[in-house]
Amino acid sequence: MTESDVSAELNELRRLADAGSADATDELIQLAAEQGNIDELRRLSDSGNATATDQLIEFATEQDDMDELRRLADGGNITAAEQLEELTAE
């Protein structure tokens, strides 16, 4: 699969997800997580998708991305706050 094929697939998944397709949203989250696409996970998380938020927290924790965890914690996410606390305690 070429880069343009991947880009076209992402665009189609975004279109379907934005139109309310739960399957497309799930697939988009999985693809973004596999690719480490934090921007896509953030976009989906910011739109209220809890699964994307969980994936974003997991990715940020693995990458020691304190800024992302802090952003989520500041937005009221308890799990992000707990992860941030654990990482800063180490």
Residue pairs with C-beta under 8 A, 6 or more apart in sequence:
1 9
9 31
10 28
10 31
10 40
13 24
13 27
13 28
13 31
14 28
16 23
16 24
16 25
17 24
17 25
17 28
17 44
25 44
25 49
25 51
26 51
28 40
28 44
29 41
29 44
29 49
29 51
29 52
29 55
31 37
31 40
32 40
32 41
32 44
32 52
32 55
33 41
33 55
33 58
33 59
36 59
38 56
38 59
38 60
38 65
38 68
41 52
41 55
41 56
41 59
42 56
42 68
44 52
45 52
45 53
45 56
45 72
53 72
53 77
54 79
56 68
56 72
57 69
57 72
57 77
57 79
57 80
57 83
59 65
60 68
60 69
60 72
60 80
60 83
61 69
61 83
61 87
64 87
66 84
66 87
66 88
69 80
69 81
69 83
69 84
69 87
70 80
70 84
72 80
72 81
73 80
73 81
73 84
